Amino acid sequence: MIEVEKLVRRFGSTVAVDGISFRVDDGEIYGLLGPNGSGKSTTMRILAGILPPSSGTVIAGGIDVSQNPLRVKEITGYVPETPILYESLTPVEFFNFVGSVRRIPEEKLQERVDALVRAFGIEEYLGEMIGSLSFGTRQKVSLISAMLHDPEVLILDESMNGLDPKSARILRELLMDFREKGKSIVFSTHVLALAEMICDRIGVIYNGRLVAEGTVEQLKELAHEESLEDVFLKLTESRDEVLGIVRALKEAL
């Protein structure tokens, strides 16, 4: 379970996250949606214990992120929007490093590595330097490393970026399996159809504030719209701008 209460994060005079509150239950996929610069990646870094909040509280798996960020990292799998990996290592070396840091028994580590490597189809790249791999393959390495220790909490920030359709489907199925096992998952994506497909509830963040929250059907009813895309554009005050741009393009082309 994740509980966020009046979370604020400032960078100098800039308020990136402005007093948001939400809760993610065990066995729930919570979609955190917002335009670029809305504060969602900052929020997810705080949830994962990477970045301290300026004020407010975050409890993940019963642990206060501010009081014990190391313990939060132990129970959390975090995939940032851009993979952060040791590029001078091979995937095998990186997985072994993660396993040692996570204190995963060697036999269990090998079992999990083998299963996840086969699932994401990166067997042929295991001996290559991570720095030489494509963005999509590095994303798969990042995903595998985040799941090796069977975390209680998963924080996935635009984790579908760079994945081929097969790998994206496998990740969706893995997330469903994690949900069945009672994990708490926070998932961000710009692919609204994907969010509609897998998220139990969605929070829309805009200018650092949570402007709406609920199931897809509840959000559609709140915004009086028939699609999640229209809901998102309306709640983030983007629809009129988009329509204006489209009209201008039609006139120019």
C-alpha positions as CSV (number, residue, x, y, z in Angstrom):
1,M,0.0,0.0,0.0
2,I,1.1,3.5,-0.7
3,E,-0.3,6.6,1.1
4,V,0.5,10.1,0.0
5,E,-0.6,13.0,2.1
6,K,-0.2,16.7,1.2
7,L,3.0,16.0,-0.7
8,V,5.0,19.1,-1.7
9,R,8.4,19.3,-3.5
10,R,10.1,22.6,-4.3
11,F,13.2,23.3,-6.4
12,G,14.2,26.7,-5.2
13,S,11.3,29.0,-5.9
14,T,9.6,26.5,-8.2
15,V,6.9,24.2,-6.8
16,A,7.0,21.0,-8.8
17,V,4.5,19.1,-6.6
18,D,1.9,21.2,-4.8
19,G,0.1,19.4,-2.0
20,I,-1.1,16.2,-3.7
21,S,-2.8,13.3,-1.8
22,F,-3.7,9.9,-3.0
23,R,-3.6,6.2,-2.0
24,V,-2.7,3.0,-3.8
25,D,-4.1,-0.2,-2.3
26,D,-2.5,-3.6,-2.3
27,G,-3.4,-5.4,-5.5
28,E,-4.0,-2.1,-7.4
29,I,-2.6,-0.5,-10.5
30,Y,-2.8,3.3,-10.1
31,G,-2.2,5.4,-13.2
32,L,-0.5,8.8,-12.7
33,L,-1.2,10.8,-15.8
34,G,-0.1,14.3,-16.7
35,P,1.5,16.4,-19.4
36,N,5.3,16.9,-19.5
37,G,6.4,19.1,-16.6
38,S,3.3,18.4,-14.6
39,G,5.2,16.9,-11.6
40,K,4.5,13.2,-12.1
41,S,8.1,12.1,-12.5
42,T,9.1,14.1,-9.4
43,T,6.2,12.5,-7.5
44,M,7.3,9.0,-8.6
45,R,11.0,9.6,-7.6
46,I,9.7,10.6,-4.1
47,L,7.6,7.5,-3.9
48,A,10.6,5.4,-4.7
49,G,12.8,7.0,-2.0
50,I,15.1,8.6,-4.6
51,L,14.1,12.2,-3.9
52,P,13.1,13.6,-0.4
53,P,9.9,15.6,-0.2
54,S,9.9,19.2,0.9
55,S,6.9,18.5,3.1
56,G,4.0,16.1,3.4
57,T,4.2,12.3,4.0
58,V,4.6,9.3,1.8
59,I,4.1,5.8,3.4
60,A,5.1,2.9,1.1
61,G,4.5,-0.6,2.4
62,G,4.1,0.8,5.9
63,I,7.4,2.7,5.8
64,D,7.8,6.4,5.9
65,V,9.8,7.5,2.9
66,S,11.3,10.5,4.7
67,Q,12.3,8.5,7.8
68,N,13.7,5.4,6.1
69,P,14.3,5.9,2.4
70,L,16.8,2.9,2.3
71,R,14.2,0.5,3.6
72,V,11.7,1.9,1.0
73,K,14.2,1.2,-1.8
74,E,14.5,-2.4,-0.5
75,I,10.8,-3.1,-1.1
76,T,10.4,-1.1,-4.2
77,G,11.2,-1.7,-7.9
78,Y,11.6,1.6,-9.7
79,V,12.0,2.2,-13.5
80,P,12.7,5.8,-14.4
81,E,11.6,7.4,-17.6
82,T,15.2,7.2,-18.9
83,P,17.1,4.0,-17.9
84,I,19.9,4.7,-15.4
85,L,22.4,1.8,-15.8
86,Y,26.1,1.1,-15.6
87,E,27.0,1.3,-19.2
88,S,30.4,-0.3,-18.8
89,L,28.8,-3.5,-17.5
90,T,27.1,-6.3,-19.5
91,P,23.5,-7.1,-18.6
92,V,24.6,-10.3,-16.9
93,E,27.1,-8.3,-14.8
94,F,24.5,-5.7,-14.0
95,F,21.9,-8.3,-12.9
96,N,24.5,-10.0,-10.7
97,F,25.4,-6.6,-9.2
98,V,21.7,-5.9,-8.5
99,G,21.3,-9.4,-7.0
100,S,24.2,-8.8,-4.6
101,V,22.9,-5.4,-3.5
102,R,19.4,-6.9,-3.0
103,R,20.9,-9.9,-1.2
104,I,19.0,-12.3,-3.5
105,P,20.2,-15.9,-3.0
106,E,22.3,-17.0,-6.0
107,E,20.0,-19.8,-7.1
108,K,16.9,-17.7,-6.9
109,L,18.6,-14.8,-8.7
110,Q,19.6,-17.1,-11.6
111,E,16.1,-18.5,-11.8
112,R,14.6,-15.0,-12.0
113,V,17.1,-13.7,-14.4
114,D,16.6,-16.7,-16.7
115,A,12.8,-16.3,-16.7
116,L,12.8,-12.5,-17.2
117,V,15.5,-12.6,-19.9
118,R,13.6,-15.2,-21.9
119,A,10.4,-13.3,-21.4
120,F,11.8,-10.0,-22.8
121,G,14.0,-11.8,-25.4
122,I,17.4,-10.3,-24.7
123,E,19.4,-13.5,-24.6
124,E,21.7,-12.4,-27.5
125,Y,22.6,-9.2,-25.7
126,L,23.7,-10.6,-22.3
127,G,27.4,-10.4,-23.1
128,E,27.4,-6.9,-24.7
129,M,28.2,-3.7,-23.0
130,I,25.0,-1.9,-21.8
131,G,26.3,1.3,-23.4
132,S,26.2,-0.3,-26.8
133,L,22.6,-1.5,-26.6
134,S,19.6,0.2,-28.2
135,F,17.2,2.3,-26.0
136,G,14.6,-0.4,-26.1
137,T,17.0,-3.1,-24.9
138,R,18.3,-0.9,-22.2
139,Q,14.7,-0.3,-21.1
140,K,14.3,-4.1,-20.9
141,V,17.4,-4.4,-18.7
142,S,16.0,-1.7,-16.5
143,L,12.7,-3.5,-16.1
144,I,14.3,-6.8,-15.4
145,S,16.5,-5.3,-12.7
146,A,13.6,-3.7,-11.1
147,M,11.7,-7.0,-10.8
148,L,14.5,-9.3,-9.7
149,H,13.8,-9.0,-6.0
150,D,10.0,-9.5,-6.3
151,P,9.2,-6.0,-4.9
152,E,6.1,-5.2,-2.8
153,V,5.8,-1.8,-4.7
154,L,6.5,-1.1,-8.3
155,I,7.0,2.5,-9.6
156,L,7.1,2.6,-13.4
157,D,7.6,5.9,-15.1
158,E,6.9,5.7,-18.8
159,S,8.2,2.1,-18.7
160,M,6.7,1.2,-22.1
161,N,8.9,3.6,-23.9
162,G,11.0,1.9,-26.5
163,L,9.4,-1.5,-26.1
164,D,8.3,-3.6,-29.1
165,P,4.7,-4.7,-29.2
166,K,5.6,-8.2,-27.9
167,S,7.6,-6.9,-25.0
168,A,4.9,-4.3,-24.2
169,R,2.3,-7.1,-24.0
170,I,4.5,-9.2,-21.8
171,L,5.0,-6.3,-19.4
172,R,1.3,-5.8,-19.3
173,E,0.8,-9.4,-18.4
174,L,3.5,-9.2,-15.7
175,L,1.8,-6.2,-14.2
176,M,-1.5,-8.0,-14.1
177,D,0.3,-10.9,-12.3
178,F,1.9,-8.5,-9.8
179,R,-1.5,-7.1,-9.1
180,E,-2.9,-10.6,-8.6
181,K,-0.1,-11.1,-6.0
182,G,-1.2,-8.0,-4.0
183,K,1.5,-5.6,-5.1
184,S,1.0,-1.9,-5.3
185,I,1.8,-0.4,-8.7
186,V,2.1,3.2,-9.8
187,F,2.3,3.5,-13.5
188,S,2.6,6.5,-15.8
189,T,2.2,6.6,-19.5
190,H,1.3,9.0,-22.3
191,V,-0.5,6.1,-24.1
192,L,-4.0,6.8,-22.7
193,A,-5.5,3.6,-24.3
194,L,-3.0,1.6,-22.3
195,A,-3.8,3.4,-19.1
196,E,-7.5,2.7,-19.7
197,M,-6.7,-0.9,-20.3
198,I,-4.7,-1.8,-17.2
199,C,-5.2,0.9,-14.5
200,D,-7.8,0.3,-11.7
201,R,-7.8,4.0,-10.9
202,I,-6.2,7.0,-12.4
203,G,-5.0,10.3,-11.0
204,V,-4.5,13.3,-13.3
205,I,-1.8,15.7,-12.2
206,Y,-1.5,19.2,-13.7
207,N,0.8,22.0,-12.7
208,G,1.9,19.9,-9.7
209,R,-1.7,19.4,-8.4
210,L,-4.0,16.4,-8.5
211,V,-6.9,17.7,-10.5
212,A,-9.0,14.5,-10.7
213,E,-9.0,10.9,-9.5
214,G,-11.1,7.9,-10.0
215,T,-11.8,5.0,-12.3
216,V,-11.9,5.6,-16.0
217,E,-15.7,5.6,-16.0
218,Q,-15.8,8.0,-13.0
219,L,-13.4,10.4,-14.8
220,K,-15.5,10.3,-17.9
221,E,-18.6,11.1,-15.9
222,L,-16.8,13.9,-14.0
223,A,-15.6,15.6,-17.2
224,H,-18.7,14.8,-19.3
225,E,-16.6,13.1,-22.0
226,E,-16.7,9.8,-23.7
227,S,-13.0,9.0,-24.1
228,L,-10.1,9.1,-21.7
229,E,-8.2,11.2,-24.2
230,D,-10.9,13.9,-24.1
231,V,-11.0,13.7,-20.3
232,F,-7.3,14.2,-20.1
233,L,-7.2,17.1,-22.5
234,K,-10.1,18.8,-20.7
235,L,-8.7,18.4,-17.2
236,T,-5.3,19.6,-18.3
237,E,-6.8,22.6,-20.1
238,S,-5.2,21.4,-23.4
239,R,-8.3,20.7,-25.6
240,D,-8.9,24.2,-26.9
241,E,-5.1,24.6,-27.6
242,V,-5.1,21.3,-29.5
243,L,-8.2,22.3,-31.6
244,G,-6.6,25.7,-32.3
245,I,-3.4,24.1,-33.6
246,V,-5.4,21.6,-35.7
247,R,-7.4,24.5,-37.3
248,A,-4.3,26.4,-38.0
249,L,-2.7,23.4,-39.7
250,K,-5.7,22.8,-41.8
251,E,-5.6,26.4,-43.0
252,A,-1.9,26.3,-43.7
253,L,-1.8,22.9,-45.5
